């Protein structure tokens, strides 16, 4: 069984699917690093107030952009496989994205003047909101590249986009300019990126003239959107989950807290890259094993990967707990000496994020994506509720970070409950995960009061590595169940 599983995994990594996914993974990873460096530069070169205004405007833009695509990329990919007239489908999809982009850009203008009174902030929101229109067309072309296994085109263009943004940040070292000029330059970069996608990234299946002349009735738009509404929720909730916290902070807390939260999130986003990369390979393996009917392999693979995800979350948290207070001010400047504390609070969520991501993949592989969608919605609502209720007692950034953690914890518990009901895991497995995580984290925090950070982190992980090799202290072995139990 182990040999078969190994052969299956090796062959999977050689498949066209994984090779295609590599380009998207590489693009997202390198993009995240370059954009993080860009944010480091502007955090150092602008005042906290200017930096916070830029972050708020960027948050509004990203929040609305998450909804503007309508999550129709998966619908498009599915339709493109069977349709004979690809030109018509591409034109229809891109025109829907264009209409939606214009609508949500108008929404961003409304948000700018309804929620905020500062003129500079209003102008920044209006300026950066233009990117929603560009992003929607880019989103459509990226979906086309995914469907046609041309992710390398997307990779190249997105890297050029990130390099240009990073170059704009570097210009601040030579020619200091206002935050408004920064926004205009970023719009220019996005416009250049859009033209690269139109010229080189669309497989020559569309052009602006064809798109403009394509007739698209409102009834057809409604039919497509209403038939695929779960994609809108799935595609937007994950971004809205984090962006809505920033919006709440911008309306209730000082501007310095906006900067503290965004810097913490930027660091958290980098930490997310590895589990997201791994999941791109794990998910197709789970789907294939579940469909072949090999229940034992499916469950064993899940259990093995679960251990690695658990270790990653623990490793990342302990690293941030030990070194955030030193690394954050070193990277972003002495203005953000307090940010390390808030980063450590946010990273409580990384203890459960990787395994929640894995369990979401398992649920989708078992054709239970709608349940996972509702878990996401509940988690988003609880995040807002916990935050607002917490502000009635303590109105600070710690309340926001704890609201994120506890809402995500409940999301994880909901997944656990469903997996228990479906026979994929046992109550003992779930309790073992939470107790083991709490024990290992608690021990590390207690030792940190007595042992210097470098010595503690190094010795702790040497001992823990030996323990995991010699003793399966975190091995989640699932009892054998019948195929009917797993699929009921």
N, C-alpha and C positions, 0 to 999 in steps of 0.2 A: 504493500500500500504506500509506504514512504517513497519507494523508488518511482512508482507511478505518479505520485504527487509531485516529486521533483522533476520528472520528465515533463509533466504537464505545465509546471511553472516555467521551465526553461523554454519550452516551445512557445508559451504565451509571450515571453519577452521578445521572441524573434518574430512575432506576428506583425502584420501590417498595422493593426489597431494600436499596438504599443509604440511602434515607430512613428505613427501619426501623432499620437498623444505627446510624444517627446517634445515636439516643436512647441506645442502650447505650454507644456510644463516649463521648458527652458525659457520661453518668452516671459511667462509670468514671474519666474524666479529672478531673472536678470532685471526685468522691469521693476520689481519690488526693491531690489538693491539700489538701482540708480535713482528711483524716486525717493527712497529714504535718504540718500545722500543729498538730493535736491532739497528736501525738507530740513536737513541739518544745516545747510548753507543759509537758507532764508530765515531759519530760527536765530542764527547768529547775526545776520546782517540787518534785520528789522527789529523795531521795538516789540515788546510783548503785545502791545495793543494792536499794532499793524499786523503782526503775525497771527494774532487771534482772529482779526477780521478776515484775513485771507482764509484761515481754516474754516471759519463759519460759512463763508461764501462757497468754498470748495465742498463742504459737507452738504449744503442745500443742493448744489449741483449734482453730487453723487447720489444723494437720497432720491431725487426726482428721476435721475437717469436710470436708477435701478428698476423703477416702475415703467419708464417710457418704452423700453424694449418689448414690454408685454410678455416676456419670457417665451417668445415664439421661435427661438432658434431650434429647439427640439422638434417642434411641429414642422418647420421647414426641412430639416434634415430627413425626417421620416417621409415627407411627401416627395422629396427629390429623388428618392430611391426608385419609386414606381412610375413617376410621371414621364410622359414622352416629350412634352413641350416644356423644356427646362427654362427657355427664355421667358415664357409667360409667367411661370411660377416665380422666377427671380425678380421680375419686374413688379409683380404683385406684392411680394414680400418686402422689397425695398421701399415701395411706395407707402405701404402700411407703416413702415418704420419712419419714413419722412413725415407723414401726417402726425404720427404719435409724437415725434420729436418736437415739431412745431407747437403742438398742444401743450406738452409739458414745459417747453420753454416759456410759453405765456403764463403757465402756472408759477414758474420760478419768479417772474416779474411780480405777480400778485403776492407771493410769499415775501419778497423783498420789502414791499411797502406795507404789508399787513402785520408782519412780525417784528420788524426793526425800524428804528427811527433815525439811526446814524446815517448820514448821507453817503459817507465813504463805503460803509458796509452795503448799503442798497445798490450803489453803482457796481461794486464788486460782484454781487449776486447776479445782477443783470448781465454783466460782461461774461462771467464764467458760465452762465446758463446757456449761452450760444453753443457751447460745446455739446449740449444735449442733442442738438440737431445733427451735428457732425458725428457724434458717437453712435447714433442710431443707424446711420448709413454704414458706418464702419462695422457695427455689430452684424448687420445683414451680410456684408461681404465676408466677414470672418466665419459666419455660419456656413456660407457657400464653400469656403475653403476646407472647413471640417468635413462637410459632406463629400467633397471631391478629393479628400486626402491631400490637400495642398497647404497643410499647416506651415510648411517652411516659408511660404510667402508671408503669412501673418507674422511669423517669428521675425523675419528680416525687417519688415516695416515697423513693427512695434519696438524693436530695438533702436531703429533710427529715431523714432518718436521719443524714446526715453533719453537717448544721447543728446538730442536737441534741447530737451527740457533741462537736463543736467548742465549743458553748455550755457543756457540762459542763467542758471544759478551761478555758474563760475564767472560770468560777466560782472556780477556784483563785486567781485574782488578788484575789477579794473575800472568799471564805470558804474558807480552807484546810481540807481534810479528808483522811482517811487513804486509803491506796491500796485498802483493802478497801471503803470507801465508794464509791470510784471504780468498782470492779468492779460493785457492786450497782446504781449509777446506770446503767452501761452496759447491764446486763441489762434494766433498766427501759426504756431507749431501744429496745432490740431488740424487746421485747415490744410497745411502742407501734407500731413499724414493722410487726411481724407483723399487728397488728390493722388498720393502714392497708391492707395488702395484702389481707386478708380482706374488708374492707368496700368498698374502691374498686378494688383491682387485680386481682380475679379474674373480671371480666366477669360476675359474678353466676351463674357456672356451678357454684358449690359453696358449701356452708356446713358448719359444724362438725357439725351434727346428721346431715346426709347422710353426711358423712365417717365419723362414728363408727358409724353403722348399716350401712355398706357391708361386706358379707362378703368377706374376703380370705383364702384358704387358703394355708398355708405352701408347698404344692406349686406354686401359681401364682407366688409370689414367687421361688422357686428357678428355675422355668422362665424367667422374664423376666430374672433376673440372669445366669444361666449362658449364655443366648443372646446377651447383650450385654456379655460380660466385657471386650472390648477398650475399650469406652467408659470403664470404670472405670479402666483403666490410663492411657488418654490424658487423662482428666479430672483425675487426681490426681497424676500424676508431676511435672508442671510446678510444682505447689505444694510437693509433698513434697521436690523437689530442693533448694529453698532452706530449707524449714523443718527438714529433717533436719540440716543443717549447724548451725543454731542449737541444736538439741537436743544434738548432740555437744559444742558449745562449752560449754553449760550444765553438762555432766557432767565436763568435763575441764579447763576453763580458768577463770580468775577471773571474777567477776560483771561486772567492768568490760569484759571482752572481749565479753560478751553485749550490752552497750550499744553498744560500738564497732561490732559486726557489724550490729546491727539498724538503727542510724542509717545506716550505709553502704548497707544494703539499701533503706532508705526512699528514699534519694537515687537509687539505681539503679532503683527501681520507677518513679519519676517520669520517668527517662530512657527507660524502656521504652514509655511511653505513645504517643509519636509513631509508632514503627514498628508498634505494635499497631493504631493508628488507620489508618495507611496500608494495612496488610495486610487490614483489613476491606473495603477497596475493591479492592485488588489481587487478592485470592483469587477473587472471583466473575468477574473479568475473565479470569484464567488458566483457570478452569473452562470458561467460555463459549468461549474461543478454542480450547481443546483439543478440546472436543466438536464444534465446527464443522469440524474437520479442517484448519484453517489452521496448519500446522506452522511455517511461516516467521514468521507473526505471533506465534505462541505463544513461539517462541524469542527473537525480537527484543524482545518485551515483557519477558520475563524478564531479558535482558541489560541493557536500559535501566534497569529498576527496580533491578537488582543494583548498578549504579553509584551510584545515589542512596543505597541502603542502606549501601554501603561508605563513602561520604562522611559519612553521618550518624554511623556508629560512630566514625570518625576524629575528626570535629568534637567529639563528646561527650567522647571520651577526652582530647583535648588541652585542652578547657575544664576538665574536672575536674582534670587533672594540674597545670594552672597555678593554679587558684583554690580547690581544696578546702581547703588548709591555712588559708585566710583565711575562707571562707564557712561551713564547718562550725562552728568555735567561735563565729562571729558569730551563727549561728542557734540552736545548741543550748547555748551557754554555754562558759565557759572550762574547765569540768570535762572537756570533750572535745577538748582541744587536739591529742591524738594521733590522733583519729578520721580526720582528713584523710588521713593516710598509709595507713590501712587502706581508706579509700574509693577512693583511687587504685589500690590493688592489686585491689580488687573490680572496678573499671571496666576492667581488662584484658579482661574478658569481653564488654564492650559492643562491642569491636572485631569480634567474630564473631557476636554475638547477632542483629543485624538480618538479616544474610545467611543465617544458619541458619534464622531464622523464614521468610524468603522461600523458601528451598529446601524447607522443610517444606510450605509451601503448594503448591509445584510438585509435590512427590511425591503429596500428597493429590489434587491436580487430575488427576494421571495414574493415579489409583486404586491408589496404593501406600501407603496410610495404615498398613497393618499393619507394613510395613518401618520406617516412621518411628516407630511405636509401640515397636518393639523397640530402635531406636536410643536412644529416650528411657530405656528401662529399663536398657540397658547404661551409659548416661551416669550415671544415678543410682547404680548399683552402683559404678562407677569413682570417682565423687565420694567415696563412703564409704571405699572401699579406699585411695585416694590419701591421704585425710585421716588415716586410722588408721595407715597405713604411715609417713607423714610425721612423725607424732607420735613415732615411735620414734627419730627423729633430732633434730627441732626441734619442741618443743611450744609453739606460739604461734599467734596469729590469722593470721599470714602464710601458714602451712602450709594453713589452711582455705581462704583466698582462692585460693591457687595450685592446690589440689585442685579447686576449682570451675572455674577457668580451663582446666586441662588436660583435665578430663573433658568440658567443653563443646567444647574443641578437637577431641577425638576424635569427639564427636557430629557436628561439622561435617565432619570428614574422612570419616566413614561415609556421610554424605549425598553428599559429593563422589564417592566411589567408586561409589555406586549410580547417580548421574546420569551419570557417565562410561560405566558399563556400558550404560545405556539410551540413550546417544548424545546426551544433552541438553547436555553440556559436554565439553570436551577436557582432557587432562592439562595442556596449556599454559595454559588458562584458570585451572585450579586453582592451578598454581604461580605464575602471575602475580598472583593475588589475595594469596597468602601473602607472596610476596617484596615486592610493592608496599606492603602493610600494614606489614611489618617495617621496610622502608626509611623510610617516611614517619614512623612512630612513633619509630624510632631517631634519625632526624635531629632531630625535635622535642625529644626528651629531651636529646640532646647540646647543642643550642642553648640549652636552658633553664639550663645552667650558666653561660652567658655573657650572656644577654639577659634583662632584667626581664620578668615574666609578661605584663603588659598589652601591652607593645611586641612581645613574641614572638608572642603569640596573634593580635594584629591583623595584623601584617606577614606572618606565616606563612599566614594564611587569605586575605589579599589576593593574595599570590603564587600560592597553590594554586588559587584561584578563576580567576585569569587563565590558569593552566596548563591547567585542565580545559576552559576555554572555547576556548582557542587550539589546544591539543594534546590529542588523545584519549588521555592517558597511562593512563587507567583504563578505557578503553572495552573491554568484553568482547564482541567480535563473535564469534558462534558460526558455524562453517561450516555451509552448507546441507546438511541431511540429508533423506532421503526420509521420507515419512509412516510407512512401515512400520518404519524404524529407530527412530523416536521412540516407537512404540507397542508394540514387541516386548517 
